[in-house]
Amino acid sequence: MFVQTQDTPNPNSLKFLPGRTVLQEGTMNFASARDAYCSPLARQLFRIDGVKSVFLGPDFITITRTNENMEWRVIKPDVYATIMDFFTSGLPVVSEDSKPSADTAPSEDDDEVVAMIKELLDTRIRPTVQEDGGDIVYRGFDDGVVKLKLQGSCTSCPSSVVTLKNGIQNMLQFYIPEVESVEEVKDEEEEAAEV
């Protein structure tokens, strides 16, 4: 097994490509070791000194380090070893009862505008964001405002505001006139971690 790395726009996040499927569908974000109860892989990665968060994608794993003082050259060998050991163990990446997030998938309950927003997010925006080691999850549409949650390398990325406003907002407004703006939604735990 040969694990490759890929830089992300966030200097504190690195994308690891194990050369095999990580998740069959969706993505999963673990902001802390406590969140990783349902993923044996994420639990093992959190044991590495300097790992702040773990994000699992279809064919990649994004690791965000605790801070820029923790050098990647110190963390990477442990991450490589953990990923290789894990995939040779035969353990499932996530427990059977846990569900990856797929909040951009259109549902029958969506009105026409929400369905169009989700369709654009799923087909045009998510693939690009996932290329950078992150993901975007739909959290609502209210009074012209699309609410989105950023995950993986996008959560603490210096360019995430530019991505939201210049990239995602412009595309949604171009195709869907009802969209007035795009806002990032954070969990209470994430807001507390930033303070």
C-alpha positions as CSV (number, residue, x, y, z in Angstrom):
1,M,0.0,0.0,0.0
2,F,1.3,3.4,-1.0
3,V,-0.2,6.5,0.7
4,Q,0.2,9.8,-1.1
5,T,-0.3,13.3,0.2
6,Q,-1.8,16.4,-1.4
7,D,-1.6,19.9,-0.1
8,T,-4.8,21.8,0.5
9,P,-5.5,25.6,0.4
10,N,-5.4,25.3,4.3
11,P,-1.8,25.2,5.5
12,N,-2.9,23.3,8.6
13,S,-4.7,20.5,6.7
14,L,-3.1,17.8,4.5
15,K,-5.0,15.4,2.3
16,F,-3.9,11.7,2.5
17,L,-4.8,9.4,-0.4
18,P,-4.6,5.7,0.5
19,G,-5.2,4.5,-3.0
20,R,-8.5,2.8,-2.1
21,T,-12.0,3.6,-1.0
22,V,-12.3,5.2,2.4
23,L,-16.1,5.7,2.5
24,Q,-18.6,4.1,0.1
25,E,-20.8,7.2,0.1
26,G,-20.9,10.6,1.7
27,T,-18.3,12.1,4.0
28,M,-17.7,12.2,7.8
29,N,-16.2,15.0,9.8
30,F,-14.7,14.4,13.3
31,A,-13.9,17.7,15.0
32,S,-12.5,16.0,18.1
33,A,-11.5,12.6,19.4
34,R,-14.8,12.5,21.3
35,D,-16.7,12.6,17.9
36,A,-14.8,9.6,16.5
37,Y,-16.6,7.0,18.6
38,C,-18.1,5.4,15.4
39,S,-14.9,5.3,13.4
40,P,-12.0,3.0,14.4
41,L,-9.8,4.7,11.8
42,A,-10.5,8.2,13.1
43,R,-10.0,7.0,16.7
44,Q,-6.5,5.7,15.8
45,L,-5.6,8.9,14.0
46,F,-6.6,11.0,17.0
47,R,-4.0,9.2,19.0
48,I,-1.3,10.9,17.0
49,D,0.2,13.9,18.8
50,G,-0.8,17.1,16.8
51,V,-4.0,15.8,15.1
52,K,-6.8,18.3,15.7
53,S,-9.5,16.9,13.4
54,V,-10.1,14.1,10.9
55,F,-12.2,14.2,7.8
56,L,-13.1,11.1,5.8
57,G,-14.0,11.4,2.1
58,P,-14.8,8.9,-0.6
59,D,-11.1,8.2,-1.4
60,F,-9.2,10.5,1.0
61,I,-8.5,11.4,4.6
62,T,-7.9,15.0,5.5
63,I,-5.9,15.6,8.7
64,T,-5.9,19.1,10.3
65,R,-3.0,19.7,12.7
66,T,-3.5,21.5,16.1
67,N,-1.4,24.5,15.0
68,E,1.3,25.7,12.6
69,N,4.0,25.1,15.2
70,M,3.4,21.3,14.9
71,E,5.4,20.4,11.8
72,W,4.0,18.1,9.1
73,R,7.3,16.3,8.9
74,V,6.8,15.2,12.5
75,I,3.1,14.1,12.0
76,K,3.2,12.6,8.6
77,P,5.2,9.4,9.4
78,D,2.7,8.5,12.2
79,V,-0.3,9.2,9.9
80,Y,1.2,7.0,7.1
81,A,1.8,4.2,9.5
82,T,-1.6,4.4,11.1
83,I,-3.4,4.4,7.7
84,M,-1.4,1.5,6.4
85,D,-1.8,-0.5,9.6
86,F,-5.5,0.2,9.7
87,F,-6.3,-0.9,6.1
88,T,-4.3,-4.1,6.5
89,S,-6.3,-4.9,9.7
90,G,-9.6,-5.4,7.9
91,L,-11.5,-3.3,10.4
92,P,-14.4,-1.2,9.0
93,V,-13.7,2.5,8.6
94,V,-16.9,3.3,10.3
95,S,-19.3,1.2,12.4
96,E,-22.3,-0.2,10.6
97,D,-24.8,1.9,12.4
98,S,-23.2,5.2,11.6
99,K,-24.3,7.2,8.6
100,P,-22.0,9.5,6.5
101,S,-23.4,13.0,5.9
102,A,-25.3,13.4,2.6
103,D,-27.2,16.6,3.4
104,T,-26.9,17.9,-0.2
105,A,-28.9,15.1,-1.6
106,P,-32.3,16.3,-2.9
107,S,-35.3,14.9,-1.1
108,E,-39.0,14.7,-2.0
109,D,-39.8,17.3,0.7
110,D,-37.7,20.0,-1.0
111,D,-39.4,22.8,-2.9
112,E,-38.2,23.7,-6.4
113,V,-35.6,26.3,-5.3
114,V,-34.1,24.1,-2.5
115,A,-33.9,21.1,-4.9
116,M,-32.0,23.3,-7.4
117,I,-29.6,24.6,-4.7
118,K,-28.9,21.0,-3.6
119,E,-28.4,19.8,-7.1
120,L,-25.9,22.5,-7.8
121,L,-24.1,21.9,-4.5
122,D,-23.9,18.1,-5.2
123,T,-22.9,18.2,-8.9
124,R,-20.8,21.4,-9.3
125,I,-19.6,22.6,-5.9
126,R,-18.9,19.5,-3.7
127,P,-16.6,17.8,-6.2
128,T,-14.4,20.9,-6.3
129,V,-14.4,21.4,-2.5
130,Q,-13.6,17.7,-2.0
131,E,-10.6,18.1,-4.3
132,D,-9.2,20.4,-1.7
133,G,-9.8,17.9,1.1
134,G,-13.0,19.3,2.5
135,D,-16.7,19.2,2.0
136,I,-19.8,21.4,2.2
137,V,-23.1,20.4,3.8
138,Y,-26.5,22.1,3.1
139,R,-28.0,23.4,6.4
140,G,-31.0,25.4,5.1
141,F,-32.4,28.2,2.9
142,D,-34.3,31.0,4.5
143,D,-35.3,34.4,3.2
144,G,-32.8,34.2,0.3
145,V,-29.9,33.0,2.4
146,V,-28.3,29.6,1.8
147,K,-26.8,28.2,5.0
148,L,-23.8,25.9,4.5
149,K,-21.5,24.1,6.9
150,L,-17.8,23.7,5.8
151,Q,-16.0,20.5,6.8
152,G,-12.5,19.1,6.5
153,S,-9.7,21.4,5.3
154,C,-12.3,24.1,4.7
155,T,-13.2,24.6,8.4
156,S,-10.2,26.7,9.3
157,C,-9.0,27.7,5.9
158,P,-7.9,31.3,5.4
159,S,-9.6,31.3,2.0
160,S,-12.9,29.8,3.1
161,V,-14.7,33.2,3.1
162,V,-13.5,33.8,-0.5
163,T,-14.7,30.3,-1.4
164,L,-18.1,31.0,0.1
165,K,-18.7,34.4,-1.3
166,N,-16.8,34.5,-4.6
167,G,-17.2,30.9,-5.6
168,I,-20.3,29.3,-4.1
169,Q,-22.5,32.4,-3.7
170,N,-21.7,33.7,-7.3
171,M,-22.5,30.3,-8.8
172,L,-25.8,29.8,-6.9
173,Q,-26.9,33.4,-7.7
174,F,-26.1,32.9,-11.4
175,Y,-28.3,29.9,-11.7
176,I,-30.9,30.6,-9.0
177,P,-32.1,34.3,-8.8
178,E,-33.9,33.6,-5.4
179,V,-30.4,33.2,-3.7
180,E,-29.4,36.5,-2.2
181,S,-26.4,35.4,-0.1
182,V,-24.5,32.4,1.3
183,E,-23.6,32.1,5.0
184,E,-21.5,29.7,6.9
185,V,-23.1,27.8,9.8
186,K,-20.9,26.5,12.6
187,D,-21.7,24.0,15.4
188,E,-21.5,25.3,19.0
189,E,-18.4,23.0,19.5
190,E,-16.6,24.6,16.6
191,E,-17.3,28.1,17.8
192,A,-16.0,27.3,21.3
193,A,-12.8,25.8,19.8
194,E,-12.1,29.1,17.9
195,V,-12.2,31.2,21.0
